[in-house]
Amino acid sequence: MQKNDRTRLYQGGFPFLSYSTGSKKGAGRSLRTRLLRVLLPLVVLILLVSGYVGYQVSRQYIDIALDRNVRVQTRAVAHHVSSFLDRCRKDLLYIAQDAGDPAKLRNFLARKLAVGDAGYRELTYLSPDEGGHTMLLVENGEIFQVPEERFARVVPSPFAVFEEGAALAPGRVLLTQTQYSEYPCPSPSNAGHRVAAHILRLVTPVDPDGDGRPGYVVLGVDVRRVRNILSLYNSPRSPLWAYPRSDEVRFTYVFDPEGWVLFQSEDPDREDQPLSTYLPRAGMEGTLGRPGLDVAFRPDTADADYWRAVAAVREDQAGLLHVSSGGSGGGKDYAMAYAPVYFTPEADGPRQVYWGLVFMDRSKLTLTAGFKHLDALFVITLAAIALMWIGIYFTTRIVTKPIVRLSEMVGEFRSTGRMRRIDLRPAGHETALLTGAINGMVDIISQQAEELRLRERSLRGYTMKERADFDTEPAPEGPGLDIIPEIVGSGPKIARFKSDILKAAQTDVDVLVIGETGTGKQLAAEAVHAHSARAGKPIISINCGALDENLLLDTLFGHIKGAFTDSRADRKGAFVEAHGGTLFLDEIQAASPKVQQALLRAIAERKVKPLGSDKEIEVDVRLIAATNADLPALIREGRFREDLYFRLKVITVYSPPLREHAESIPALTRHYLRQVEQMVGRRGLGVSRGAMEKLRGYHWPGNIRELVNAITRAAVMAESDVIQATDIRLEQEAVPETEEAALAVAEEAVFVLGPLDEQSPAPARSGPEEPAPEAPPAPRGPARAPAREAASRLNERQRKAYPEILRRGEISRQAYQDLVGGGLPARTAIYDLQDMVKKGLLVKTGRGPATRYLVDG
């Protein structure tokens, strides 16, 4: 390659083809050294920073997890203790019912011992009389009764409850604080034997004689039983035990609302161990011992964390504090969680804070995780350095051998058949020249391939503009289906549609036609009538959604002269007019409850009673109803009668949406093109292949009605006899830029479809006698009525304007709006004028803004 060729390559947009003139050995050694000097320190720095950040994040979330675990543990223990105290209260109230019977009291304690519940140490009944007292003690699994004459030797005196419980109401229980109690417990071998224990006493009043002088039942609970609950939760047998814990010191202790630490958790295997508080006292100053409990400890106010917990428990609050060893500084050593213990004196009464409970957890999991993190970071750093050195070594070796890679890439052209530019970093002058030459060749071949693709695309564009051949489209399938020519289409959906129509026509029962808007429900109803035994009789169509309740009732059932104001003549009603034939009710879901009730009666009895008449008229009518709504859903909402639904749904005909039988689009397009030709005065209209592909690929939310609109607009706006894809405007594409252009399109479409929007309200009417005209169906060449008869079937607006139209001889849409007045919408004006064209009174001429309506004859 010459120098000027190389210059052209470099100036042609390939800056990556630059190269170094140094030797491969020198370049490789220099690159390897620079990479090692730059990347290795950078990688080490990144690892250290990311490791530190990762450790801080993990430490934060480990602390959060540990705190949550401590909170759960504390609340669980507090709840268990509260539940135990509540169970004791219930046991006391239960046995208090038999307070005067010593045998039953002993039997209660015996049953408790039999099931392993040895937490009760005392059960006493104190009679309001001088005698009749009972005191039972539990010691070493046996029950002893203290003689009444030795009650005076009990410490503290049991009769003190008469003063303590004087204010107690029946059913209410008093729970005393922890007391040290001694009882005389004589045995055959030792008459002076005494037993002692720390007791919680529950007291409730009883009146077994009903004389208004209450006695008291006292149930003594061994405090060690409560202590053992604390110990259980701090052991591997805990109900919350989920994983092995480390050996750090953890303990739970209980304090009263005055701040006295009462006892702590111990080894759960030593349930008889005395109460102690040596763990909470460690590192704190305070007072040791109080009357009734010599191990109680009250810290000084200098231990702020402890007193904050006490104050919070008094306010019925639970929480967690982080405290350090010795109570100050040094970072987090303990998690101190606290929660209140409750006692409920009476059933359904307010609970009271009886004790507070603290769980102290020293966990070194965070510190252990930090050491593990450092170990892992050290290993990862060494591995990263080794991998980085290996990667740099092999990378530099690859860079020194680009010719091998270049030959492999060129070999891929032959094996895969695909050519692409080579993106290869050169390591020398020769490699740069060879890479540039190959890329230049690839560019030339790619350019030629692109030219071929553009030519093929251009040829396809011409092909898509050619007229589509409708004769190649499949004909309707199925025996006898060609006898319904008014329903155009093909495919299994249409075949099933026609088959259902024929089956419905062979019987004389009511039919329900369901389907979306614009799918041809009225056409299906007319086909059922036309192919039934009633074909020679009239078919009357009523749009229930176009009339209000009273007008719809009048239209359906009629009235007699004088039934209401302005009723100057009898009116038969649709049921009577359709006698012997078919009555088609469109939009049946729009009927009000009153209309539904009247329809139900008329369908069930086949009798109608006109308004104002006392005589019922028998009618022989086949009813066909149509709806685009989900009637079962309306039934669930209470907006449609279920009994009317099942009356109508004897036979159901489903009118499929156009998107479910897209194979019908060519046949429908051909059919409606022939109708549009008559309307616009053009012959030989067709669609291009591209236009047909566009029609096939659309989802048609408006169904056949939208398809007819699109064909009509395209036929009006097309500049040639072949409608191109650009002539077809769908809902997702741009709409006409001006109102006049949109109205011109609407004028061309309304002749075929009636109102463009099936859901739009029908034109208003001024009196009850004359219903608004219904939307005309797609034309199938109906004969025009004589002018006099047609003029008698005009609505009020048309009757008002028609004499002036006769005088003028012609009229435009705008002139008709001005003539009728009242702010008549343009769409309604187009509908009225096209309706008079259909009735044979006017003749339409011109297109677009130049459209005129001439008097016929």
C-alpha positions in Angstrom: 0.0 0.0 0.0 1.4 3.4 -1.0 1.8 6.4 1.4 -1.2 8.3 0.0 -3.4 5.2 0.5 -2.3 5.0 4.2 -3.0 8.7 4.5 -6.5 8.2 3.1 -7.2 5.4 5.5 -6.2 7.5 8.5 -8.2 10.5 7.2 -11.3 8.3 6.5 -12.5 8.0 10.1 -10.4 5.1 11.5 -8.4 6.7 14.4 -8.0 3.3 16.1 -5.5 2.3 13.3 -2.7 4.3 14.9 0.4 2.3 15.9 3.7 2.5 17.6 7.0 2.2 15.7 8.8 0.7 18.7 9.9 -2.9 18.8 7.5 -5.5 20.1 9.8 -6.5 22.9 10.3 -3.0 24.1 6.7 -2.1 23.8 5.6 -5.2 25.7 8.0 -4.7 28.5 7.1 -1.1 28.9 3.4 -1.8 28.9 3.7 -4.6 31.4 5.8 -2.5 33.8 3.5 0.5 33.6 0.4 -1.6 34.2 2.0 -3.3 37.2 3.1 0.1 38.6 -0.3 1.7 38.1 -3.0 -1.0 38.5 -1.6 -3.0 41.4 -1.6 -0.1 43.9 -4.9 1.0 42.6 -6.5 -2.4 43.1 -5.0 -2.7 46.6 -6.4 0.8 47.5 -9.8 -0.1 46.1 -9.9 -3.4 48.0 -8.9 -1.6 51.2 -11.5 1.1 50.8 -14.3 -1.3 49.8 -13.3 -3.6 52.6 -13.5 -0.9 55.2 -16.9 0.4 53.9 -18.2 -3.2 53.7 -17.1 -3.8 57.3 -18.8 -0.7 58.6 -22.0 -1.5 56.7 -22.0 -5.2 57.9 -21.2 -4.0 61.4 -24.2 -1.7 61.4 -26.6 -4.3 60.2 -25.2 -7.0 62.6 -25.8 -4.5 65.5 -29.3 -4.0 64.2 -29.9 -7.7 64.1 -28.5 -8.3 67.6 -30.6 -5.4 69.0 -33.8 -6.9 67.5 -32.9 -10.3 68.9 -32.4 -8.8 72.4 -35.7 -6.9 72.1 -37.6 -10.0 71.1 -36.0 -12.0 74.0 -36.9 -9.4 76.6 -40.5 -9.0 75.5 -40.9 -12.8 75.3 -39.7 -13.3 78.9 -41.8 -10.4 80.2 -44.9 -11.8 78.4 -44.2 -15.3 79.9 -43.9 -13.9 83.4 -47.0 -11.8 83.0 -48.9 -14.9 81.7 -47.7 -16.9 84.7 -48.9 -14.3 87.2 -52.3 -14.2 85.4 -52.6 -18.0 85.5 -51.9 -17.8 89.3 -54.7 -15.2 89.6 -57.1 -17.5 87.7 -56.1 -20.5 89.9 -56.8 -18.5 93.0 -60.2 -17.4 91.8 -60.9 -21.0 90.9 -60.0 -22.5 94.3 -61.6 -19.6 96.1 -65.0 -21.0 95.2 -64.3 -24.0 97.6 -62.5 -21.9 100.2 -64.5 -23.3 103.2 -63.7 -26.9 102.4 -60.1 -27.9 103.6 -60.4 -31.2 101.6 -60.9 -29.4 98.3 -58.0 -27.0 99.1 -55.7 -30.0 99.7 -57.0 -31.7 96.6 -56.2 -28.6 94.5 -52.6 -28.6 95.6 -52.3 -32.4 95.2 -53.5 -32.1 91.5 -50.9 -29.4 90.9 -48.2 -31.6 92.3 -49.4 -34.6 90.3 -48.9 -32.7 87.0 -45.5 -31.4 88.0 -46.6 -27.8 88.8 -44.7 -27.3 92.1 -44.7 -23.5 92.1 -47.3 -23.0 94.9 -45.9 -23.1 98.4 -48.9 -21.9 100.5 -52.7 -22.1 100.2 -54.5 -20.5 103.2 -58.2 -19.8 104.0 -58.8 -17.2 106.7 -62.3 -17.3 108.0 -64.0 -14.2 109.3 -64.8 -16.1 112.5 -62.3 -16.9 115.2 -61.9 -20.4 114.1 -62.2 -22.4 110.9 -58.9 -21.3 109.3 -56.9 -23.6 107.0 -53.2 -23.3 106.0 -51.6 -25.8 103.7 -47.9 -25.8 102.9 -46.0 -27.6 100.1 -42.5 -28.8 101.0 -40.3 -31.3 99.1 -43.4 -32.6 97.1 -45.5 -33.2 100.2 -48.5 -31.2 101.6 -48.5 -30.2 105.3 -51.3 -28.5 107.3 -50.4 -26.0 109.9 -52.5 -26.3 113.1 -54.5 -23.2 113.9 -52.9 -22.9 117.3 -49.5 -22.3 115.5 -50.8 -19.6 113.2 -49.2 -17.0 115.5 -45.7 -18.4 114.8 -46.1 -17.8 111.0 -43.9 -14.8 109.9 -45.3 -12.5 108.7 -48.7 -12.9 110.3 -51.2 -14.3 107.9 -54.0 -12.3 109.6 -52.4 -9.1 108.2 -54.4 -9.8 105.0 -57.6 -8.6 106.7 -56.1 -5.1 106.7 -54.3 -5.4 103.3 -57.3 -6.7 101.5 -60.0 -4.6 103.2 -60.6 -2.6 100.1 -60.8 -5.7 97.8 -64.0 -6.3 95.9 -65.2 -9.9 95.2 -63.4 -11.2 92.1 -60.4 -8.9 92.5 -56.9 -10.2 93.5 -54.2 -8.4 95.4 -50.6 -9.4 94.5 -48.0 -8.5 97.2 -44.4 -7.8 96.7 -41.7 -10.5 97.4 -41.7 -11.5 101.1 -39.6 -13.8 103.2 -41.9 -16.2 105.0 -41.4 -18.8 107.8 -43.9 -21.5 108.7 -44.0 -24.0 111.5 -44.0 -27.4 109.8 -44.0 -30.1 112.5 -43.2 -33.7 111.6 -43.1 -36.9 113.7 -39.4 -36.7 114.0 -39.1 -32.9 114.6 -42.0 -31.1 116.3 -40.2 -27.7 116.0 -39.4 -28.0 112.3 -39.8 -24.8 110.3 -39.6 -24.0 106.6 -38.8 -20.7 104.9 -39.2 -19.4 101.3 -39.4 -16.1 99.4 -43.1 -15.9 98.5 -45.4 -13.8 96.3 -48.9 -13.8 97.9 -52.1 -13.5 95.9 -55.1 -12.5 98.1 -58.8 -12.4 97.2 -61.9 -12.0 99.5 -64.6 -14.8 99.7 -67.9 -15.0 101.6 -68.9 -18.7 101.6 -71.6 -18.2 104.2 -73.2 -15.3 102.4 -73.5 -13.2 105.6 -71.6 -10.2 104.2 -68.5 -11.0 106.4 -65.7 -11.9 103.9 -62.9 -14.2 104.6 -59.7 -14.4 102.5 -58.0 -17.0 100.4 -54.2 -16.6 100.1 -52.1 -18.4 97.4 -48.4 -18.2 98.0 -46.1 -18.6 94.9 -42.4 -19.5 95.3 -40.4 -16.6 93.7 -37.9 -19.1 92.4 -40.6 -20.3 90.0 -40.6 -16.9 88.4 -36.7 -16.9 88.5 -36.6 -20.2 86.7 -38.6 -18.7 83.8 -35.8 -16.1 83.4 -33.2 -18.9 83.5 -35.1 -21.0 80.9 -35.0 -18.2 78.3 -31.3 -17.7 78.9 -30.5 -21.4 78.1 -30.3 -23.7 75.1 -33.8 -25.0 76.1 -35.3 -21.5 75.5 -38.5 -21.5 73.3 -36.7 -18.8 71.3 -33.5 -20.8 70.8 -32.6 -20.7 67.1 -28.8 -21.0 66.9 -25.9 -21.6 69.2 -24.7 -18.5 71.0 -21.2 -17.5 72.0 -20.0 -17.8 75.6 -20.3 -14.1 76.5 -22.1 -13.2 79.8 -25.9 -12.8 79.3 -28.4 -12.6 82.2 -31.9 -11.3 83.0 -33.0 -9.6 86.2 -36.2 -8.3 87.7 -36.8 -5.0 89.5 -39.8 -3.4 91.1 -41.2 0.1 90.3 -39.2 1.5 93.2 -35.9 0.5 91.5 -35.0 -2.5 93.7 -33.3 -5.3 91.8 -35.1 -8.4 93.2 -33.4 -11.4 91.6 -31.5 -12.6 88.5 -31.5 -15.6 86.2 -29.4 -18.6 87.1 -28.4 -21.9 85.8 -31.6 -23.6 84.6 -30.4 -27.0 85.8 -30.3 -25.7 89.4 -33.9 -24.8 90.0 -33.6 -24.8 93.8 -30.7 -22.4 93.9 -31.4 -19.4 96.2 -32.2 -16.0 94.8 -29.2 -13.7 94.0 -28.3 -10.4 92.4 -24.5 -10.5 92.1 -24.5 -10.1 88.3 -26.5 -6.8 88.2 -24.5 -5.5 91.1 -21.2 -5.9 89.2 -19.8 -2.4 88.5 -22.6 -0.5 90.3 -22.8 1.2 93.6 -25.9 1.1 95.8 -27.8 -0.3 98.7 -27.9 -4.1 99.3 -30.8 -5.7 101.2 -34.3 -4.6 102.2 -36.9 -6.0 104.6 -38.2 -9.3 103.4 -35.5 -9.8 100.7 -31.9 -9.5 101.8 -30.5 -10.0 98.2 -32.4 -7.0 96.9 -30.1 -4.3 95.5 -31.0 -0.6 94.7 -28.3 1.2 92.6 -27.4 4.8 93.2 -28.7 7.5 91.0 -25.3 7.7 89.3 -26.2 4.7 87.1 -28.2 6.8 84.7 -28.9 4.0 82.2 -30.5 1.8 84.8 -32.7 4.6 86.2 -33.7 5.6 82.7 -35.0 2.0 82.2 -36.8 2.1 85.5 -38.5 5.4 84.6 -39.5 4.0 81.2 -41.0 0.9 82.7 -43.0 3.0 85.1 -44.5 4.8 82.1 -45.4 1.4 80.6 -42.7 1.6 78.0 -40.2 -1.0 76.6 -36.9 -0.2 74.9 -33.2 -0.8 74.5 -30.1 1.1 75.7 -26.4 0.6 74.8 -24.2 0.8 77.8 -20.5 0.4 78.3 -18.4 -1.5 80.8 -18.5 0.4 84.1 -21.3 2.5 82.8 -19.3 5.0 80.8 -17.1 5.3 77.7 -15.3 2.5 75.9 -17.9 1.9 73.1 -20.8 -0.5 73.2 -20.2 -3.5 75.5 -23.8 -4.3 76.5 -27.2 -4.2 75.0 -29.6 -3.4 77.8 -33.2 -4.2 76.8 -36.1 -3.6 79.2 -39.8 -4.3 79.3 -42.6 -4.1 81.8 -44.2 -7.2 83.5 -47.9 -6.8 84.0 -50.5 -8.1 86.5 -54.3 -7.8 86.0 -56.1 -7.7 89.3 -59.5 -8.7 87.8 -60.8 -10.2 84.7 -61.3 -7.7 81.8 -59.8 -5.0 84.1 -56.9 -2.7 83.3 -53.4 -4.2 83.5 -50.9 -2.8 85.9 -47.1 -2.6 85.7 -46.0 -4.9 88.5 -42.3 -5.4 87.8 -39.7 -4.4 85.3 -37.4 -6.9 83.5 -34.0 -6.2 82.0 -32.0 -8.5 79.7 -28.2 -7.7 79.5 -26.5 -9.1 76.4 -22.8 -8.7 75.8 -22.1 -10.1 72.3 -18.7 -10.0 70.5 -20.2 -11.0 67.2 -19.4 -7.6 65.7 -15.7 -7.8 66.8 -15.4 -11.4 65.6 -17.0 -10.4 62.3 -14.4 -7.6 62.0 -11.5 -10.0 62.5 -13.0 -12.4 60.0 -13.5 -9.5 57.6 -9.8 -8.5 57.9 -8.7 -12.1 57.2 -10.9 -12.4 54.2 -9.7 -8.9 52.9 -6.1 -10.0 53.3 -6.7 -13.2 51.3 -8.7 -11.4 48.6 -6.0 -8.7 48.3 -3.3 -11.4 47.8 -5.5 -13.2 45.3 -6.3 -10.0 43.4 -2.6 -9.1 43.2 -1.8 -12.6 41.8 -4.6 -12.5 39.4 -3.8 -9.0 38.3 -0.1 -9.9 37.6 -1.2 -13.0 35.7 -3.8 -11.0 33.7 -1.2 -8.3 32.8 1.3 -10.9 31.8 -1.0 -12.8 29.4 -2.5 -9.5 28.1 0.9 -8.2 27.1 1.6 -11.5 25.4 -1.6 -11.2 23.5 -0.8 -7.6 22.5 2.5 -8.8 21.0 0.8 -11.3 18.8 -2.0 -9.4 17.0 -1.3 -11.0 13.7 -2.5 -14.3 15.0 -5.8 -12.7 16.1 -6.1 -10.8 12.8 -5.8 -14.0 10.8 -8.3 -15.7 13.0 -10.8 -12.9 12.5 -10.3 -13.1 8.7 -10.8 -16.8 8.9 -14.1 -16.1 10.6 -15.3 -14.3 7.4 -15.0 -17.5 5.5 -16.5 -19.8 8.1 -19.5 -17.6 9.1 -20.2 -15.8 5.8 -20.4 -12.5 7.7 -18.0 -9.6 7.1 -17.5 -6.9 9.7 -14.9 -4.3 10.5 -12.0 -5.6 12.6 -11.7 -3.8 15.9 -8.1 -4.8 16.7 -5.6 -2.8 18.7 -2.4 -2.9 16.6 1.0 -3.3 18.1 3.1 -2.4 15.1 3.3 -0.6 11.8 2.6 -3.7 9.7 -0.4 -4.7 11.8 -1.9 -1.2 11.4 -1.5 -1.3 7.6 -3.0 -4.8 7.3 -5.9 -4.0 9.5 -6.7 -0.8 7.5 -6.6 -2.7 4.2 -9.0 -5.4 5.5 -11.4 -2.8 6.9 -11.3 -0.9 3.6 -12.3 -4.1 1.8 -15.0 -4.7 4.3 -16.4 -1.2 3.8 -16.6 -1.6 0.1 -18.3 -4.9 0.3 -20.7 -3.6 3.0 -21.5 -0.6 0.8 -22.4 -2.8 -2.1 -24.5 -5.0 0.1 -26.4 -2.0 1.4 -27.0 -0.8 -2.2 -28.5 -4.2 -3.0 -30.7 -4.1 0.2 -32.0 -0.6 -0.8 -32.8 -1.8 -4.3 -34.6 -4.8 -2.9 -36.5 -2.5 -0.5 -37.4 -0.1 -3.4 -38.7 -3.1 -5.4 -40.7 -4.2 -2.4 -42.1 -0.6 -2.1 -43.3 -0.7 -5.8 -44.8 -4.2 -5.2 -46.7 -3.0 -2.1 -48.2 -0.2 -4.3 -49.6 -2.6 -6.8 -53.3 -3.5 -6.7 -54.1 -6.4 -4.4 -55.9 -9.3 -6.0 -59.1 -10.1 -4.2 -59.8 -13.2 -6.2 -57.0 -15.1 -4.5 -58.7 -14.6 -1.1 -60.5 -17.8 0.3 -64.2 -18.1 -0.1 -66.6 -18.8 2.8 -66.4 -22.4 3.9 -69.1 -24.7 5.2 -72.2 -26.2 3.7 -75.1 -23.8 3.3 -73.2 -20.8 4.6 -73.4 -19.0 1.3 -77.1 -18.5 1.9 -76.3 -15.6 4.2 -74.6 -13.3 1.7 -75.3 -10.2 3.8 -72.7 -11.4 6.3 -69.3 -11.0 4.6 -66.2 -12.8 5.9 -64.4 -16.1 6.1 -62.6 -18.3 8.5 -63.7 -20.5 11.4 -65.1 -17.6 13.5 -67.4 -16.4 10.7 -68.3 -19.9 9.8 -69.4 -20.5 13.4 -71.2 -17.1 13.4 -73.2 -18.0 10.3 -73.9 -21.5 11.6 -75.3 -20.1 14.9 -77.5 -17.7 12.9 -78.9 -20.6 10.8 -79.5 -22.7 13.9 -81.2 -19.9 15.6 -83.4 -19.2 12.5 -84.6 -22.8 12.4 -86.3 -22.4 15.8 -88.8 -19.9 17.1 -87.3 -19.0 20.4 -85.9 -15.8 21.7 -82.2 -15.0 20.8 -79.5 -13.0 22.6 -76.8 -11.5 20.3 -73.7 -10.5 22.2 -70.6 -8.8 20.8 -68.6 -5.6 20.8 -69.6 -2.3 19.2 -69.5 -2.4 15.5 -69.4 -6.2 15.0 -72.8 -6.5 13.2 -75.2 -7.4 15.9 -78.2 -5.8 14.1 -77.1 -7.5 10.9 -77.2 -10.9 12.7 -80.6 -10.2 14.1 -81.9 -9.3 10.6 -80.3 -12.5 9.2 -82.0 -14.6 11.9 -85.4 -13.1 10.9 -84.8 -13.3 7.2 -84.0 -17.0 7.4 -86.7 -17.9 9.8 -90.4 -18.9 9.3 -91.3 -15.3 10.1 -89.4 -13.8 7.2 -92.6 -12.6 5.5 -93.6 -10.7 8.6 -92.2 -7.3 9.9 -89.0 -6.9 11.9 -89.1 -3.9 14.2 -85.8 -2.5 15.6 -85.7 -0.4 18.8 -82.5 1.1 20.2 -83.0 1.0 24.0 -80.0 3.2 24.6 -81.4 6.1 22.4 -84.7 6.6 24.4 -85.4 7.6 27.9 -87.6 5.4 30.2 -91.1 6.8 29.5 -90.4 7.2 25.8 -89.1 3.6 25.5 -92.1 2.2 27.3 -94.4 4.2 25.0 -92.4 3.0 22.0 -92.6 -0.7 23.1 -96.1 -0.9 24.4 -97.9 2.0 22.8 -100.8 4.1 24.3 -104.4 4.9 23.6 -105.8 8.3 22.7 -106.0 10.5 25.8 -103.7 8.4 27.9 -101.6 11.5 28.6 -101.4 15.1 27.5 -100.9 15.6 23.8 -101.8 11.9 23.0 -104.2 12.7 20.2 -104.3 9.3 18.6 -103.7 5.6 19.5 -100.2 4.2 19.1 -99.8 0.5 18.7 -96.3 0.1 20.1 -93.4 -2.1 18.8 -94.8 -5.4 20.2 -98.1 -4.9 18.4 -96.4 -3.7 15.2 -94.1 -6.7 15.2 -97.0 -9.2 15.7 -96.2 -12.3 13.7 -92.7 -11.1 13.1 -89.6 -10.2 15.0 -88.8 -7.4 17.6 -85.1 -6.5 17.8 -84.0 -4.7 21.0 -80.6 -3.2 20.6 -78.5 -2.1 23.7 -80.8 -4.0 26.0 -78.5 -3.3 28.9 -79.6 0.4 28.7 -83.2 -0.4 29.7 -84.1 0.9 33.1 -85.4 -1.4 35.9 -89.0 -0.3 35.1 -88.6 -1.2 31.5 -86.9 -4.5 32.4 -89.9 -5.4 34.6 -92.3 -4.6 31.8 -90.3 -6.5 29.3 -90.1 -9.5 31.6 -93.9 -9.6 31.9 -94.5 -9.2 28.2 -92.0 -11.9 27.3 -93.4 -14.4 29.8 -97.1 -13.9 29.0 -96.8 -12.6 25.3 -99.4 -10.0 26.2 -99.0 -6.2 26.3 -101.2 -3.5 27.8 -100.9 0.0 26.1 -100.7 3.0 28.3 -104.1 4.1 29.4 -105.8 0.9 28.4 -107.3 -1.8 30.6 -107.2 -4.4 27.9 -104.3 -6.7 27.3 -103.4 -7.5 23.7 -101.9 -10.9 22.8 -98.9 -10.7 20.6 -97.0 -13.3 18.6 -93.5 -11.9 18.6 -90.0 -13.4 18.4 -87.7 -11.3 20.5 -84.0 -10.8 19.6 -82.0 -8.7 22.0 -78.4 -7.4 21.5 -75.9 -6.1 23.9 -72.2 -5.1 23.9 -72.1 -5.2 27.7 -71.2 -7.9 30.2 -74.7 -8.8 31.4 -73.6 -11.2 34.2 -71.4 -8.4 35.6 -74.4 -6.0 35.5 -76.5 -8.7 37.3 -73.9 -8.9 40.0 -74.0 -5.0 40.3 -77.8 -5.1 40.5 -78.2 -3.1 37.3 -79.9 -5.9 35.2 -82.5 -8.5 36.2 -81.3 -12.0 36.3 -84.7 -13.5 35.4 -84.9 -11.2 32.3 -81.4 -12.3 31.3 -82.3 -16.0 31.3 -85.6 -15.2 29.5 -83.6 -13.6 26.7 -80.7 -16.1 26.7 -82.6 -19.0 25.2 -80.2 -19.1 22.2 -77.0 -17.0 22.3 -75.3 -15.8 19.1 -71.8 -14.4 19.5 -70.8 -11.7 17.1 -67.0 -12.0 16.9 -64.8 -8.9 16.9 -62.8 -8.2 13.7 -59.5 -8.9 15.4 -60.6 -12.5 15.9 -61.2 -13.1 12.1 -58.6 -10.9 10.4 -58.8 -13.3 7.4 -62.2 -11.6 6.7 -60.6 -8.2 6.1 -59.9 -8.7 2.3 -63.5 -9.8 1.7 -64.9 -7.0 3.8 -62.7 -4.5 2.0 -63.8 -5.7 -1.4 -67.5 -5.6 -0.3 -67.5 -2.1 1.2 -65.4 -0.7 -1.7 -68.2 -1.7 -4.1 -70.7 0.2 -1.9 -68.4 3.2 -1.6 -68.0 3.3 -5.4 -71.8 3.9 -5.7 -71.7 6.7 -3.0 -68.7 8.7 -4.4 -69.5 8.0 -8.1 -66.2 6.2 -8.8 -65.6 2.9 -10.5 -62.8 0.3 -10.3 -61.6 1.2 -6.8 -59.0 -1.1 -5.3 -56.4 -1.3 -2.6 -52.7 -1.8 -2.8 -50.9 -4.7 -1.3 -49.3 -2.3 1.2 -52.7 -0.9 2.2 -54.0 -4.5 2.6 -51.1 -5.3 4.9 -51.8 -2.2 6.9 -55.4 -3.2 7.3 -54.5 -6.8 8.3 -52.0 -5.6 10.9 -54.4 -3.3 12.8 -56.2 -4.4 15.9 -59.5 -2.7 15.0 -61.0 -1.6 18.4 -64.0 -0.2 16.5 -64.4 -3.5 14.6 -66.2 -3.5 11.2 -67.7 -0.1 11.8 -64.2 1.3 12.1 -63.0 -0.6 9.0 -65.9 0.8 6.9 -65.0 4.3 8.1 -61.4 3.8 7.2 -62.3 2.5 3.7 -64.8 5.3 3.1 -62.3 8.0 4.1 -59.6 6.4 2.0 -61.9 6.2 -1.0 -62.8 9.8 -0.7 -59.3 11.1 -0.2 -57.4 8.8 -2.6 -56.1 10.5 -5.7 -56.1 7.4 -7.8 -58.2 4.3 -8.2 -55.7 2.3 -6.1 -55.9 3.1 -2.4 -52.4 3.3 -1.0 -51.3 2.6 2.6 -50.8 6.4 3.1 -54.4 7.0 2.2 -55.7 4.9 5.1 -55.8 6.7 8.4 -56.3 4.7 11.5 -56.9 5.9 15.1 -53.2 5.9 16.0 -52.3 8.1 13.1 -52.8 11.8 12.5 -56.4 13.1 12.3 -57.6 15.7 9.6 -56.0 19.1 10.4 -59.2 21.2 10.1 -62.8 20.8 11.2 -64.0 21.1 7.6 -61.8 18.2 6.5 -63.0 16.1 9.4 -66.7 16.9 8.6 -66.0 16.0 4.9 -64.8 12.6 6.0 -67.8 12.2 8.3 -70.3 13.1 5.5 -68.8 10.3 3.3 -68.8 7.8 6.1 -72.3 8.4 7.6 -74.2 7.2 4.5 -72.7 3.7 5.0 -72.6 3.6 8.8 -75.1 6.1 10.2 -73.6 8.0 13.2 -69.8 7.6 13.3 -69.9 6.8 17.0 -72.3 4.0 18.0 -72.3 5.1 21.6 -73.2 8.8 20.8 -76.7 9.8 21.8 -79.4 9.8 19.1 -80.8 13.2 18.0 -83.2 14.7 20.5 -86.9 14.7 20.0 -89.5 17.2 21.2 -92.6 15.0 21.7 -93.5 11.5 23.0 -95.3 10.5 19.8 -92.3 10.4 17.4 -89.2 8.4 18.4 -85.8 9.5 17.2 -84.6 7.6 14.1 -82.3 4.7 14.7 -78.9 4.4 13.1 -79.4 2.9 9.6 -77.6 -0.4 9.0 -75.0 -0.9 6.4 -76.9 -0.5 3.1 -77.8 -3.6 1.1 -79.7 -1.8 -1.7 -83.0 -1.0 0.0 -85.7 0.3 -2.3 -86.6 4.0 -1.7 -90.1 4.8 -0.5 -92.4 7.2 -2.3 -91.8 10.9 -1.4 -95.1 11.4 0.3 -94.7 8.3 2.5 -91.1 9.1 3.3 -91.9 12.7 4.2 -94.4 11.4 6.8 -91.6 9.5 8.6 -89.3 12.5 9.2 -88.4 13.7 12.6 -89.3 17.1 13.9 -86.1 18.8 12.8 -86.5 17.4 9.3 -90.2 18.3 9.1 -89.3 21.8 10.1 -86.6 22.2 7.5 -88.0 20.2 4.6 -90.5 22.9 3.2 -87.7 25.5 3.0 -85.4 22.9 1.3 -88.2 22.3 -1.2 -88.4 26.1 -1.8 -84.6 26.4 -2.3 -84.2 23.3 -4.3 -80.9 22.4 -2.5 -79.1 22.8 0.8 -75.7 22.4 2.4 -74.8 21.0 5.8 -74.0 24.4 7.2 -77.2 25.9 5.8 -79.2 23.0 7.4 -77.6 23.8 10.8 -78.5 27.5 10.5 -82.1 26.6 9.3 -82.8 24.2 12.3 -81.0 26.4 14.8 -80.5 25.5 18.5 -76.8 24.8 18.2 -77.4 21.7 16.2 -74.1 19.6 16.1 -72.6 19.1 12.6 -72.7 15.3 13.0 -76.4 15.4 13.7 -77.0 17.6 10.7 -75.1 15.2 8.5 -77.2 12.3 9.9 -80.5 14.1 9.1 -79.5 15.0 5.6 -78.2 11.5 4.8 -81.4 10.0 6.3 -83.4 12.1 3.8 -81.1 10.9 1.0 -81.9 7.3 2.1 -85.6 8.0 2.1 -85.4 9.3 -1.4 -86.2 12.9 -0.7 -82.8 14.4 -1.4 -79.8 13.5 -3.8 -76.3 14.1 -2.6 -73.8 15.7 -5.0 -70.2 16.8 -4.7 -67.5 15.8 -2.2 -65.9 17.4 0.8 -66.8 21.1 1.5 -68.5 21.3 -1.9 -71.2 18.7 -0.8 -74.8 19.7 -1.7 -78.1 18.0 -1.2 -80.6 18.5 -4.1 -84.3 17.9 -4.0 -85.0 14.6 -5.8 -87.3 15.3 -8.8 
